[in-house]
């Protein structure tokens, strides 16, 4: 499903790897025209990350670059920068995730591009932001999860540190950039002025600490991993069943009696040790083994059916094969098929934002390196065929 909330918005996308391209893809899914600028000498490094590869095309790259057009352009060359400047003149957003100072060395700083287009929204995503003592440090998802404290609260008690299974250090930055760019576009409609947006991955992950961070700021306690459990709520964790693990989330009191009834333990509903969440938290070590024994008596799907019928929040812990077989995933168009020019028919994860009354459209696949170079230079910039040929002969474009 491709919605058109950002129809008419043109984004010059200089981002690569994961932090950045995911955010620009979300904007492309919402209808923005995203022109991905890639180095002619291999393009985005994720084109080479795998396996799996399909006909030489990286599944990693495909996951965060649908609905974009690729222009292979050498920004180290003066003629390459002139092409970028021409694109900036007719675009709304420039989005980059180079390390601090790189855009300045390329003569593509915010100040330079603002002179070319005063209405431009310039978004910079870096590991630690454009200011501060860590400004020039390199960073990837793992390092950001670690330094932000996220890894310190992930995993089972007493076990070695583990990162989150999804790269939230990178994805969090992408999400905040998509939000910030959307807000800046709205502000520009009101004021006519462009914006400089500075987003740091560490800042984003610290923000995502939310209540865990707030707990520490209030009482000074240093939180530790609690596995699938919750610091404040009981029962709120994973349980083994006969075949799979499931989770239950008795987050508010109204679920407790329904939960006990579904499990056939009505006598525990009003037990003074478990009568409310405060008591259940105090007696967690008594309640949890009781529940563990009970859940082992049925299959996971049986328990999930019983608990859902009772209105109790729960879910199976799905492996990815089960995820992509869920009827809800199909009903919400969270799997889409694209016809890739080299890899053929590819299933991809869909756009999570659903709007109306916009019509559904099929998604465009992730582009080949430089697939749209001629098209963009000819149709958007009006370059003559001889000009394009000259740039290609000079090695400025692919």
C-alpha positions in Angstrom: 0.0 0.0 0.0 1.5 3.4 -1.0 -0.2 6.4 0.5 0.2 9.9 -0.9 0.3 12.2 2.1 3.7 13.6 0.9 2.9 13.7 -2.8 4.9 16.6 -4.4 7.7 16.4 -1.8 11.1 15.7 -3.3 13.9 14.4 -1.1 17.6 14.2 -2.0 18.6 11.1 0.0 22.4 10.8 0.7 21.9 8.3 3.5 23.3 4.7 3.4 23.5 1.6 5.5 20.4 1.2 7.8 20.2 4.4 9.9 18.7 6.9 7.4 17.6 4.7 4.5 14.8 3.2 6.6 13.5 6.7 7.5 13.7 7.9 3.8 11.8 4.7 2.8 9.0 5.5 5.2 8.7 9.0 3.6 8.8 7.4 0.2 6.0 5.0 1.3 4.0 8.1 2.2 4.3 9.5 -1.4 7.5 11.5 -1.3 9.8 11.3 -4.3 13.0 10.0 -2.9 16.1 10.3 -5.1 18.9 8.1 -3.6 22.3 9.5 -4.4 24.9 6.7 -4.4 28.6 6.5 -5.1 29.2 5.1 -8.6 32.0 2.9 -7.2 29.6 0.3 -5.6 26.8 2.4 -4.2 25.3 2.0 -0.7 27.5 -0.6 1.2 24.4 -2.6 2.1 24.2 -3.7 -1.6 27.1 -6.1 -0.6 25.7 -7.3 2.8 24.4 -10.8 3.0 23.5 -13.5 2.5 20.8 -13.8 1.3 21.3 -12.5 -2.2 18.9 -12.9 -5.1 20.6 -12.8 -8.5 23.3 -10.8 -6.8 20.9 -8.4 -5.1 21.1 -8.0 -1.4 18.1 -8.7 0.8 19.4 -6.2 3.3 19.4 -3.4 0.7 16.0 -4.4 -0.5 14.5 -4.1 3.0 15.0 -0.4 3.4 15.1 1.1 -0.1 11.8 0.4 -1.9 10.0 3.2 -3.7 13.2 5.1 -4.3 15.1 6.1 -7.4 18.9 5.6 -7.6 21.2 8.2 -9.1 24.9 7.1 -9.2 26.8 10.4 -8.7 30.4 11.1 -7.6 30.2 14.0 -5.2 34.0 14.2 -5.0 34.0 15.6 -8.5 33.2 19.2 -9.0 30.8 18.4 -11.9 29.1 15.8 -9.6 28.5 18.5 -6.9 27.0 20.8 -9.6 24.5 18.0 -10.4 23.7 17.8 -6.7 23.3 21.6 -6.5 20.9 21.5 -9.4 18.8 18.9 -7.6 18.8 20.9 -4.4 17.3 23.9 -6.3 14.2 21.8 -7.2 14.0 19.7 -4.0 12.4 20.1 -0.6 14.7 18.0 1.6 18.3 17.0 1.8 18.9 14.0 4.1 22.4 12.7 4.9 23.9 10.4 7.5 27.6 11.2 6.9 29.9 11.7 9.8 30.2 15.3 11.0 32.4 17.4 8.7 31.9 15.2 5.6 29.3 17.4 4.0 31.5 20.4 4.7 34.5 18.7 3.0 32.2 17.9 0.0 31.1 21.6 -0.2 27.6 20.5 0.6 27.1 21.9 4.1 23.8 23.3 5.3 25.1 26.8 4.7 26.1 26.1 1.1 22.9 24.3 0.2 20.7 27.0 2.0 22.3 29.6 -0.3 21.2 27.6 -3.3 17.7 27.0 -1.9 16.6 29.0 1.2 13.6 26.8 1.6 15.5 23.5 1.8 15.1 21.3 4.8 18.5 19.8 5.7 18.4 16.8 8.0 21.7 15.4 9.4 21.6 12.0 11.1 24.9 11.1 12.9 25.9 8.8 15.7 26.2 11.5 18.4 24.8 14.6 16.8 26.7 17.6 15.4 27.8 18.9 18.8 29.3 17.6 22.0 32.5 15.8 23.0 31.5 12.6 21.1 30.7 14.4 17.9 33.5 12.8 15.8 33.2 9.2 17.1 32.1 6.5 14.7 29.0 4.6 15.7 26.8 1.8 14.5 23.7 0.2 16.0 25.6 -2.1 18.4 27.6 0.7 19.8 24.6 3.0 20.2 22.6 0.3 22.0 25.5 -0.2 24.3 26.3 3.4 25.2 22.7 4.4 25.6 22.1 1.7 28.2 19.7 -0.3 26.1 21.9 -3.4 26.2 22.3 -3.2 30.0 18.6 -3.9 30.4 18.1 -6.5 27.7 18.4 -10.2 28.2 18.0 -12.6 31.1 19.2 -11.8 34.7 22.8 -12.9 35.3 23.5 -13.7 31.7 26.0 -11.9 29.4 24.8 -8.7 27.6 22.8 -9.1 24.4 21.7 -6.6 21.9 18.0 -6.2 20.9 17.1 -8.5 18.0 16.0 -5.6 15.9 18.5 -2.8 15.4 16.7 -0.1 17.3 19.9 2.0 17.6 19.7 2.6 13.9 15.9 2.3 13.4 15.2 4.8 16.2 17.2 7.5 14.5 15.5 6.8 11.2 12.0 7.1 12.8 12.9 10.4 14.6 14.3 11.8 11.3 11.1 10.9 9.4 9.1 12.6 12.2 11.3 15.7 12.2 11.3 16.0 8.4 7.5 15.8 8.3 7.3 18.4 11.0 9.7 20.7 9.2 7.7 20.4 6.0 4.6 21.4 7.9 6.5 24.4 9.6 7.7 25.5 6.2 4.2 25.6 4.8 3.4 28.0 7.7 6.5 30.1 7.7 8.1 29.7 4.3 11.4 28.9 5.9 13.6 25.9 5.6 15.0 24.1 8.7 18.3 22.6 9.8 17.5 19.3 11.6 20.3 17.7 13.7 19.5 14.1 15.0 21.9 11.9 16.9 21.4 8.2 17.3 22.5 8.2 20.9 20.0 11.0 21.7 17.2 8.9 20.1 18.0 5.8 22.1 18.3 7.7 25.4 14.8 9.2 24.6 13.5 5.6 24.0 14.5 4.6 27.5 11.3 6.3 28.6 9.9 4.9 31.9 13.0 2.8 32.6 15.2 5.9 32.5 12.6 7.9 34.5 12.6 5.3 37.2 16.4 5.8 37.6 16.1 9.5 37.6 13.5 9.4 40.4 15.0 6.8 42.8 18.6 6.3 41.6 18.4 2.6 41.2 20.3 1.1 38.3 18.0 -1.3 36.4 19.2 -4.7 35.3 17.9 -7.2 32.8 14.6 -8.8 33.8 14.2 -11.1 30.7 10.7 -10.9 29.3 9.3 -9.7 32.6 8.4 -6.2 33.7 9.9 -4.2 36.6 6.5 -3.0 37.8 3.8 -5.4 36.5 3.1 -9.1 37.4 2.3 -11.3 35.6 3.8 -9.7 32.5 6.3 -12.1 30.9 6.9 -15.2 28.7 5.8 -18.7 29.8 6.8 -22.0 28.3 3.8 -24.2 27.1 3.8 -27.7 25.8 5.3 -26.6 22.5 6.1 -22.9 22.3 6.5 -19.8 24.5 3.7 -17.4 24.9 3.5 -14.0 26.7 0.8 -12.7 28.9 0.4 -9.1 30.0 -1.9 -8.5 33.0 -1.1 -4.8 32.9 -4.2 -3.5 34.7 -6.3 -5.1 37.4 -9.4 -5.8 35.3 -7.5 -8.6 33.5 -6.4 -10.4 36.7 -9.7 -12.2 37.5 -10.3 -13.1 33.8 -6.8 -14.4 33.7 -7.3 -16.6 36.7 -10.6 -17.9 35.4 -9.1 -18.8 32.0 -6.3 -20.7 33.8 -8.7 -22.5 36.2 -7.2 -20.9 39.3 -10.1 -18.9 40.5 -8.9 -19.4 44.1 -5.8 -17.3 43.4 -7.8 -14.3 42.2 -8.6 -13.1 45.7 -5.6 -14.7 47.5 -4.2 -11.9 49.7 -0.7 -12.5 48.2 -1.9 -11.8 44.7 -5.0 -9.7 45.1 -3.6 -6.6 43.4 -0.5 -5.8 41.4 1.5 -4.4 44.3 1.0 -7.7 46.2 1.8 -9.8 43.1 5.0 -7.8 42.6 6.0 -8.4 46.2 5.2 -12.1 45.8 6.4 -12.6 42.3 8.7 -15.5 43.3 5.7 -17.4 44.7 3.3 -16.7 41.8 5.5 -17.3 38.9 6.3 -21.0 39.6 2.6 -21.7 40.0 1.9 -20.2 36.6 4.8 -21.9 35.0 3.5 -25.3 36.0 0.0 -24.5 34.7 1.1 -23.3 31.3 3.1 -26.5 30.7 -0.2 -28.4 30.6 -1.5 -27.2 27.2 -0.1 -26.1 23.9 0.7 -22.4 23.2 -2.1 -22.0 20.7 -4.6 -23.5 23.1 -3.6 -21.1 25.9 -3.7 -18.1 23.5 -7.2 -19.0 22.3 -8.5 -19.3 25.9 -6.9 -16.1 27.0 -8.0 -14.1 24.0 -11.6 -15.4 24.5 -11.3 -14.1 28.1 -10.1 -10.7 26.9 -6.6 -11.1 28.4 -3.7 -9.6 26.4 -1.4 -12.4 25.3 0.4 -13.7 22.2 2.5 -16.5 20.9 6.2 -15.8 20.6 6.2 -16.2 16.9 9.2 -17.3 14.9 9.3 -15.3 11.6 7.8 -18.1 9.6 4.7 -17.9 11.9 4.7 -14.1 11.7 4.4 -14.0 8.0 1.6 -16.7 8.1 -0.5 -14.6 10.5 -3.9 -13.7 9.0 -3.6 -10.3 10.5 -0.4 -9.6 8.6 -2.2 -10.5 5.3 -5.3 -8.5 6.2 -3.2 -5.4 6.9 -1.2 -5.7 3.6 2.0 -6.0 5.6 3.4 -8.3 2.9 3.7 -6.9 -0.6 5.0 -8.3 -3.8 7.3 -6.3 -6.1 8.7 -7.1 -9.5 12.4 -6.5 -9.2 14.2 -5.8 -12.5 17.0 -8.4 -11.7 15.7 -10.6 -8.8 12.2 -11.1 -10.2 9.1 -11.4 -7.9 10.1 -10.5 -4.3 8.0 -10.4 -1.2 8.7 -7.5 1.1 7.4 -6.0 4.3 4.7 -3.5 3.7 4.0 0.1 4.7 2.6 0.2 8.3 0.8 3.5 7.8 -2.7 3.1 6.4 -4.7 6.1 5.3 -7.9 6.9 3.4 -9.3 7.7 0.9 -6.1 7.1 -1.0 -6.1 4.2 -3.3 -3.9 1.2 -2.8 -0.9 1.0 -5.1 1.9 -1.6 -5.6 5.3 -0.7 -4.1 8.3 -0.2 -6.4 11.2 -2.4 -5.6 14.6 -1.2 -4.4 16.4 0.2 -7.3 19.5 -1.1 -9.1 22.6 1.1 -8.7 22.2 4.1 -10.9 19.0 2.8 -12.4 17.4 6.2 -12.6 20.4 8.4 -13.3 19.5 9.3 -16.8 15.8 9.6 -16.0 16.4 12.1 -13.2 19.0 14.2 -15.0 16.8 14.3 -18.1 13.3 14.7 -16.8 13.9 16.7 -13.5 17.0 18.7 -14.4 16.4 19.0 -18.1 20.0 18.0 -19.0 20.6 17.4 -22.7 21.7 13.9 -23.8 25.1 15.3 -24.7 25.6 16.7 -21.2 24.6 13.4 -19.6 27.0 11.5 -21.9 29.8 13.9 -21.0 29.2 13.3 -17.3 29.3 9.5 -17.9 32.5 9.7 -19.9 34.1 11.7 -17.1 33.1 9.0 -14.6 30.9 11.5 -12.7 27.8 9.3 -13.1 27.3 5.6 -13.7 
